[in-house]
Amino acid sequence: MAQDNIESTLHEDRQFPPSEAFLKTASLLSEQLDALYQKAEQDHEAFWAEIARQEIDWKQPFTQTLDDSNAPHYRWFPDGKLNVSYNCLDRQLEKNADKTAVIFEGEKGDVEHISYRELHRRVSILANALKAQGIGKGDRVIIYMPMITEAVVAMQACARIGAIHSVVFGGFSASSLKDRIEDTQAKLVITADGGFRGGKTVELKKTTDQALDSGCGSVEKVIVYQRTKHDVPMQAGRDIWWSDATSGQSEECEPEWMNAADPLFLLYTSGSTGKPKGIQHSCGGYLLNAITTMRWVFDIQDSDVFWCTADVGWITGHTYVAYGPLATGATQVIYEGVPTVPDAGRFWDICQRHGVTIFYTAPTAIRALMKVGDEIPNSYDLSKLRLLGTVGEPINPEAWMWYYNVIGQGRCPIADTWWQTETGAHMIAPVPGVTHAKPGSCTRPLPGIDAAIVNDEGEEITTANQGGYLVIRKPWPSMIQTIWGDDQRYKDTYWPYFGGKYYLAGDSARRDDVGFFWIMGRIDDVLNVSGHRLGTMEIESALVAHPLVAEAAVVGRPHDVKGEAVFAYVVLKGDRPEGGQDEELTKELRNWVGEQIGPIAKPDDIRYSDNLPKTRSGKIMRRLLRTIAKGEEITQDTSTLENESILLQLQGKA
Ligand code: WTA
């Protein structure tokens, strides 16, 4: 019985080849994939140049593939000219004008099908409206919107006129919004009165006003889309309704032809310091890998209905909602709300009703939906699904197996995709018609991605299962260009070691005996307990495999003898023990972890809480947990916490 539950990634060696059903229509098989790897190996630049010529419609073809004269500020296809919006919309019009580009579903159940022709029309009109407000090439535009089609329209409209967008997730506070506006010096903000999320109205305009009231002198205009239609104050001279701004604007908007290495967007992400970094992405290289990964990892085909559940406030919502699906002419679902409104069947209901064939979400969502049991997904028809994806954090094997068996019904390969805001697109991921996936592993680097695991000296680690730094040794098209306004921080953060030659991802990883990559956690999340390296994720995975445990987060705390001790925060599937104490259970869980990984990994402390502290994007705030584990005063900003009330439980004070 206990044996059945041993699902820690350390022991994981089950392999899942693609199903017969998937192989019937898979477009990339091992022969073609081998050829891609071979070409990339022979000549890295020629490989990317050839694909860039095939996949992108260039206004002016490039003659140089890679300019590395100012490395690590690499410039891909530097003398090529293109427009990203043209590549996403205009070029679909010839064959696919009437094809559905977007199936939008609001949280309250409103549904709209938008064709490529209609999306092109809306984008062109808004692009002209932006120009009429004085926005042009290189200007920064903040987009602070609900997860509705118009958010994508706004991004595409910016891309069309060469303005640099910076999307701020609708769940961020006024002060986060203000920081981003000030760092970008944006001239214009596109927002909405509000959005519907979690059964509530999210007050976007109100929050925008708060941000603008506290500074943000660069902002001249605010365009406000009416979504909720509740009353919001409009400031004369500054605020304009979207409908007024677009009224009378032409449906034709000649795209601004951009250099491939011009910036397309900035997206802020947290670093190891408190100040978020504005990750800058390019037009040409970024678009290229958005397209290649749609093909290689998602096997996107004309008949697919693709659904990436990420919000456009995150990189996943950029590459796999706003750009990748459109650039490949796909039909995609956009859903405004949360997975649990009106109940935990919402995702499966949407999959059934819209005939979703490719579904891409985060492990945190999978675990949450797994928690409510199989009955709900089993009551929906999920037979159209042919491929499942996951992203954002390591997926524990238990959740992987549930996703595979219950959602995918053993028929759908799972693409566990490792990448980052900085990498722009998938870097390490299975190719679903080829890879024999293992639960919890993101498998192999994609063609043209030279990912490796190295030691402190930058030497590749070849011993199986020995952990090290995850690096990328050759530049790739969709790579981060710089941190906006801070070239030095870009160099210091990502190219600090190995003679500045390798991109440092900030994750540690190991490769197993077949060469598959296993992400162990962020570099700062690796514990060293009595000289043994332990991935916090591995201990979490073990805890979560226990039948009573729903979620777990593990951090290190300093320990006199062992160097570091293991501190675990645990969320149970049932009720939290009274007062947060249960000695019997604590003993059982310690032994459980001991059995699965080894006595060394047994948590020294276990604390029970109703939830884990997460950012609004669902990432566990580990730094906060480390502070609490150390018994230190909380000095970090907890304002982005969705659930601030659990702080006392985590501190053992409630
Ligand atoms: C983690 C999200 C394990 C990793 C696209 C990375 C993952 C960070 C995976 C980037 C995965 C992302 N398996 N870990 N499949 N995908 N991560 O910038 O630590 O929000 O460095 O980008 O998430 O997070 P970001």
Residues whose N, C-alpha, C, O or C-beta is under 5 A from the ligand:
A	BS01	WTA	T390 V391 G392 E393 P394 D416 T417 W418 W419 Q420 T421 C442 A505 D507 I519 R522
